[in-house]
């Protein structure tokens, strides 16, 4: 059985591998003006259309649309709804960024215009990317 120190060392190696070799970063975003604002930021990353007129991304990033933020969860008594879910105006997205360009100082940051909408949370949040840790891969 491996010791906890060995597991920590291996986890550190994996995290460094993800960040350095694979060029992965995770960002969590809140768009205060709703889904349309979020969609315009996604489109600015690059999209094209197929022969049927369907949009598809021309970038390598993975975007998960979480929807409008929940201010209050619905309350149920059995199957009866006591109070409905209350949604805010902020639209939430998580992005797994791949191979972002380094600046002249060798640092990697959000694509243009995205940092304004970034939120920093203490834990991992309500969504994750295939077991990758937000806390390890955030900007």
N, C-alpha and C positions, 0 to 999 in steps of 0.2 A: 504494500500500500504506500502511495506517495505521501510525503509530508505536506502540511499546509504551506510551508515555505516553498517547496518545489512547485506546487500548484500555482502559487502567486508568481513565481519566476516565469513559469510557462505562460500564464495569462499576460504578464507584462510583455513577453516576447511576441505573443499573438497581437496585442494592441499595437506595439511598435511596428510590426509587420503590416497591419491594416493601414496605419497612418502613413508610414514611409513608403512601402513598396506598392501597396494598392491605391494609395492616394484617396482614401475614404474620409469623409467628414459627414457629420449629421447636424442638420439645423432644424429647429422648430420655430414656426412663424405664425404670427397673428396679424391678419389684414383687417384693420379697423373699419374699412368701407365695404366689407363683404366679399362675396365670391367673385364678383366681376373684377375687383382689384387684384385678387389672387390669380385669376385666369390671365389677366394682362401680363403679370410678371412671368407666368409660365410660358406664354406665347413669346415673350422677349428672349427666352432662352433658345428658341429655335423650333419651328414646326414646319411641316410640309404637308401636302395633301396627296392621297393616293388617287388612283383612277376613278374611284367612286365618290370622291369629294370628302373623304374622312381625313381628319387631321391626325398626324402622328409626330412624335418628337424627333428632332434631328440631333438631340443631345444625349449623353449617356447617363444622366442623373435619374434617380427614381423618386417620384413625387407621390405622396399619399395624401389625398384630400380627406381630412377628418371631419369637415363640415363646420357648422356654426357652433361656437362655444356654448356649453351647457352652463347656465347660471344656477338653475335649480333642477334637480332630478324629479321626475314624476313620482308621485306617492300613490301606492296601491293598497287596497284592503281586499285581499284575495284577488278577484278579477275586476273589482270595481276601482275605477280611477278616482282618487280623492282630489289630486291636483295634477295638472298637466306639466310637462317639461317646459321650463322657461329658457329660451335661447337668447343669447346676446347678439350683438351686431358683428362681432369679430369672427372671421372665418379662419380656421386653423388648417395648417398643412405641415407635414414633416417631409424633409428632403434628405435623401442619401446622395451626397455630392460625390462625384468621381472625377479624379484627375483635373482638378482646378489648377489654373496657372499660378505659378509663384510670382510675386512682385519682385522688384529689383533688389530687395533685401532678403529674398529667399523665403518670404512668408506667404501663407495661403490665407485668403479671406473670402468672404461671400462674393458671389457674382454681383455686378453693379446693381445697386438699388435694393438688394435683398436684406442687407444688414439692418436697415431701418425697421424692418418688421420682425426681427429676431426676438424670441423670448428665451430666457434662460430659466430652467426649472431645476429644482433640487434633486428629484429622482429621475426615473426613466420616462415618465409620462404614460399616456394611455395607449401608446403605439410604439412598436419597435421594428427594426429591420433584421429579421432572421437571426436573432440573438446577439446582434451587434449592440454594444452599450453606448447609449447617447453620452453618458458622462465621460467615456473614454475617447469618443470621436467628435465631440463638439468643438466648435471654433474657439 
